[in-house]
Amino acid sequence: MPETSFHLSFLNLANCPIRLQTGVRDFYDENALRSVRTAGMARTLDAYRAKYGFGYEHEVLVHVPNGHGFPD
């Protein structure tokens, strides 16, 4: 199976509140843990807010010990 990758930019969403949720055991293959990628997206949003001084309101929830299908 070919390796796939994508880049997701939140730069254009300064005035849109964002909520990201994942389960700590939520993965689609052994090399791409969604919980790790979600935490990285939170750091990106923090950096945008620090750089531009406004916007990028966000909440990131990594549900423990759940995988996919956690209660909202």
DRENLUM-130832 format. One record per atom (N, C-alpha, C): residue in three letters; residue number from 1; z, y, x; chain. Coordinates in nm, 3 decimals, padded with zeros to 5 digits. Example, Ala and Ser with C-alpha at 12.3 -4.5 7.8 and 13.67 -1.06 7.14 Angstrom:
REM residues 2
   res     n        c3        c2        c1   chain
   ALA     1    00.780   -00.569    01.319       A
   ALA     1    00.780   -00.450    01.230       A
   ALA     1    00.780   -00.330    01.320       A
   SER     2    00.708   -00.225    01.285       A
   SER     2    00.714   -00.106    01.367       A
   SER     2    00.787    00.003    01.290       A
END
This chain:
REM residues 72
   res     n        c3        c2        c1   chain
   MET     1    00.000   -00.119    00.085       A
   MET     1    00.000    00.000    00.000       A
   MET     1    00.000    00.125    00.090       A
   PRO     2   -00.089    00.221    00.066       A
   PRO     2   -00.094    00.341    00.150       A
   PRO     2    00.029    00.428    00.130       A
   GLU     3    00.068    00.493    00.236       A
   GLU     3    00.181    00.585    00.229       A
   GLU     3    00.138    00.711    00.154       A
   THR     4    00.220    00.757    00.063       A
   THR     4    00.188    00.879   -00.011       A
   THR     4    00.296    00.982    00.014       A
   SER     5    00.258    01.106    00.007       A
   SER     5    00.350    01.216    00.030       A
   SER     5    00.298    01.336   -00.048       A
   PHE     6    00.387    01.423   -00.088       A
   PHE     6    00.343    01.545   -00.153       A
   PHE     6    00.439    01.656   -00.118       A
   HIS     7    00.391    01.777   -00.128       A
   HIS     7    00.472    01.895   -00.101       A
   HIS     7    00.491    01.967   -00.234       A
   LEU     8    00.614    01.996   -00.265       A
   LEU     8    00.647    02.066   -00.387       A
   LEU     8    00.706    02.201   -00.350       A
   SER     9    00.647    02.309   -00.397       A
   SER     9    00.696    02.442   -00.365       A
   SER     9    00.760    02.506   -00.488       A
   PHE    10    00.877    02.561   -00.466       A
   PHE    10    00.947    02.636   -00.571       A
   PHE    10    00.932    02.787   -00.551       A
   LEU    11    00.858    02.827   -00.451       A
   LEU    11    00.847    02.968   -00.414       A
   LEU    11    00.806    03.056   -00.531       A
   ASN    12    00.720    03.008   -00.618       A
   ASN    12    00.668    03.084   -00.730       A
   ASN    12    00.763    03.087   -00.851       A
   LEU    13    00.882    03.027   -00.840       A
   LEU    13    00.972    03.012   -00.954       A
   LEU    13    01.102    03.092   -00.939       A
   ALA    14    01.095    03.207   -00.876       A
   ALA    14    01.215    03.287   -00.847       A
   ALA    14    01.295    03.320   -00.973       A
   ASN    15    01.230    03.342   -01.084       A
   ASN    15    01.300    03.386   -01.206       A
   ASN    15    01.318    03.275   -01.308       A
   CYS    16    01.296    03.152   -01.269       A
   CYS    16    01.311    03.037   -01.359       A
   CYS    16    01.432    02.954   -01.317       A
   PRO    17    01.533    02.942   -01.402       A
   PRO    17    01.644    02.855   -01.366       A
   PRO    17    01.595    02.711   -01.351       A
   ILE    18    01.649    02.641   -01.253       A
   ILE    18    01.603    02.506   -01.221       A
   ILE    18    01.723    02.412   -01.219       A
   ARG    19    01.709    02.297   -01.284       A
   ARG    19    01.810    02.191   -01.276       A
   ARG    19    01.740    02.065   -01.229       A
   LEU    20    01.792    02.009   -01.122       A
   LEU    20    01.740    01.885   -01.066       A
   LEU    20    01.848    01.779   -01.081       A
   GLN    21    01.810    01.662   -01.131       A
   GLN    21    01.906    01.553   -01.148       A
   GLN    21    01.845    01.423   -01.096       A
   THR    22    01.928    01.343   -01.032       A
   THR    22    01.887    01.211   -00.987       A
   THR    22    02.012    01.125   -00.973       A
   GLY    23    01.992    00.997   -00.970       A
   GLY    23    02.101    00.905   -00.941       A
   GLY    23    02.103    00.874   -00.793       A
   VAL    24    02.221    00.853   -00.736       A
   VAL    24    02.231    00.829   -00.593       A
   VAL    24    02.156    00.703   -00.550       A
   ARG    25    02.139    00.608   -00.640       A
   ARG    25    02.065    00.485   -00.608       A
   ARG    25    01.925    00.486   -00.668       A
   ASP    26    01.875    00.601   -00.704       A
   ASP    26    01.744    00.613   -00.767       A
   ASP    26    01.635    00.619   -00.659       A
   PHE    27    01.558    00.513   -00.646       A
   PHE    27    01.450    00.512   -00.548       A
   PHE    27    01.331    00.436   -00.604       A
   TYR    28    01.215    00.469   -00.555       A
   TYR    28    01.094    00.400   -00.598       A
   TYR    28    01.037    00.312   -00.488       A
   ASP    29    01.082    00.328   -00.367       A
   ASP    29    01.057    00.231   -00.262       A
   ASP    29    01.161    00.253   -00.152       A
   GLU    30    01.168    00.165   -00.058       A
   GLU    30    01.274    00.169    00.043       A
   GLU    30    01.267    00.293    00.133       A
   ASN    31    01.151    00.358    00.142       A
   ASN    31    01.135    00.471    00.233       A
   ASN    31    01.147    00.607    00.167       A
   ALA    32    01.168    00.613    00.037       A
   ALA    32    01.164    00.743   -00.033       A
   ALA    32    01.277    00.753   -00.134       A
   LEU    33    01.397    00.769   -00.088       A
   LEU    33    01.512    00.784   -00.179       A
   LEU    33    01.503    00.918   -00.251       A
   ARG    34    01.497    00.915   -00.382       A
   ARG    34    01.487    01.039   -00.459       A
   ARG    34    01.611    01.125   -00.444       A
   SER    35    01.728    01.064   -00.431       A
   SER    35    01.851    01.144   -00.417       A
   SER    35    01.848    01.227   -00.289       A
   VAL    36    01.795    01.173   -00.182       A
   VAL    36    01.786    01.246   -00.055       A
   VAL    36    01.685    01.360   -00.068       A
   ARG    37    01.573    01.333   -00.130       A
   ARG    37    01.471    01.438   -00.149       A
   ARG    37    01.522    01.548   -00.241       A
   THR    38    01.598    01.512   -00.343       A
   THR    38    01.654    01.611   -00.435       A
   THR    38    01.751    01.703   -00.362       A
   ALA    39    01.836    01.646   -00.278       A
   ALA    39    01.929    01.728   -00.198       A
   ALA    39    01.852    01.823   -00.107       A
   GLY    40    01.741    01.777   -00.052       A
   GLY    40    01.658    01.863    00.032       A
   GLY    40    01.598    01.980   -00.046       A
   MET    41    01.561    01.954   -00.171       A
   MET    41    01.508    02.061   -00.256       A
   MET    41    01.615    02.165   -00.284       A
   ALA    42    01.740    02.123   -00.297       A
   ALA    42    01.849    02.218   -00.318       A
   ALA    42    01.864    02.309   -00.196       A
   ARG    43    01.854    02.253   -00.076       A
   ARG    43    01.862    02.334    00.045       A
   ARG    43    01.746    02.434    00.052       A
   THR    44    01.629    02.392    00.008       A
   THR    44    01.514    02.482    00.005       A
   THR    44    01.539    02.600   -00.089       A
   LEU    45    01.591    02.572   -00.208       A
   LEU    45    01.621    02.679   -00.304       A
   LEU    45    01.729    02.772   -00.251       A
   ASP    46    01.830    02.719   -00.185       A
   ASP    46    01.934    02.803   -00.122       A
   ASP    46    01.871    02.895   -00.017       A
   ALA    47    01.779    02.842    00.061       A
   ALA    47    01.714    02.921    00.166       A
   ALA    47    01.628    03.032    00.106       A
   TYR    48    01.556    03.003   -00.002       A
   TYR    48    01.477    03.107   -00.069       A
   TYR    48    01.566    03.219   -00.118       A
   ARG    49    01.678    03.184   -00.181       A
   ARG    49    01.769    03.288   -00.233       A
   ARG    49    01.824    03.373   -00.119       A
   ALA    50    01.862    03.310   -00.008       A
   ALA    50    01.913    03.384    00.107       A
   ALA    50    01.805    03.475    00.167       A
   LYS    51    01.683    03.425    00.176       A
   LYS    51    01.574    03.503    00.236       A
   LYS    51    01.535    03.623    00.151       A
   TYR    52    01.523    03.601    00.019       A
   TYR    52    01.473    03.707   -00.069       A
   TYR    52    01.582    03.786   -00.138       A
   GLY    53    01.705    03.737   -00.138       A
   GLY    53    01.819    03.811   -00.191       A
   GLY    53    01.830    03.812   -00.343       A
   PHE    54    01.755    03.729   -00.413       A
   PHE    54    01.763    03.724   -00.559       A
   PHE    54    01.703    03.593   -00.607       A
   GLY    55    01.724    03.564   -00.735       A
   GLY    55    01.655    03.453   -00.802       A
   GLY    55    01.693    03.315   -00.753       A
   TYR    56    01.609    03.220   -00.789       A
   TYR    56    01.624    03.080   -00.751       A
   TYR    56    01.758    03.021   -00.795       A
   GLU    57    01.799    03.060   -00.917       A
   GLU    57    01.921    03.002   -00.974       A
   GLU    57    01.895    02.853   -00.997       A
   HIS    58    01.988    02.770   -00.948       A
   HIS    58    01.965    02.626   -00.960       A
   HIS    58    02.097    02.549   -00.965       A
   GLU    59    02.085    02.430   -01.021       A
   GLU    59    02.194    02.335   -01.026       A
   GLU    59    02.134    02.199   -00.987       A
   VAL    60    02.199    02.133   -00.894       A
   VAL    60    02.152    02.003   -00.849       A
   VAL    60    02.263    01.901   -00.874       A
   LEU    61    02.228    01.795   -00.946       A
   LEU    61    02.325    01.691   -00.979       A
   LEU    61    02.274    01.558   -00.925       A
   VAL    62    02.352    01.498   -00.837       A
   VAL    62    02.323    01.363   -00.789       A
   VAL    62    02.432    01.275   -00.848       A
   HIS    63    02.394    01.195   -00.946       A
   HIS    63    02.490    01.114   -01.020       A
   HIS    63    02.531    00.990   -00.939       A
   VAL    64    02.663    00.974   -00.921       A
   VAL    64    02.719    00.862   -00.847       A
   VAL    64    02.801    00.780   -00.945       A
   PRO    65    02.792    00.650   -00.951       A
   PRO    65    02.716    00.559   -00.867       A
   PRO    65    02.583    00.520   -00.929       A
   ASN    66    02.532    00.595   -01.021       A
   ASN    66    02.413    00.557   -01.099       A
   ASN    66    02.285    00.558   -01.020       A
   GLY    67    02.191    00.481   -01.070       A
   GLY    67    02.052    00.490   -01.026       A
   GLY    67    01.976    00.561   -01.135       A
   HIS    68    01.859    00.513   -01.167       A
   HIS    68    01.778    00.573   -01.272       A
   HIS    68    01.838    00.542   -01.409       A
   GLY    69    01.833    00.635   -01.501       A
   GLY    69    01.880    00.612   -01.638       A
   GLY    69    02.024    00.652   -01.660       A
   PHE    70    02.073    00.751   -01.590       A
   PHE    70    02.210    00.799   -01.609       A
   PHE    70    02.221    00.877   -01.738       A
   PRO    71    02.341    00.880   -01.798       A
   PRO    71    02.359    00.959   -01.921       A
   PRO    71    02.358    01.108   -01.888       A
   ASP    72    02.296    01.186   -01.974       A
   ASP    72    02.287    01.331   -01.950       A
   ASP    72    02.408    01.402   -02.003       A
END
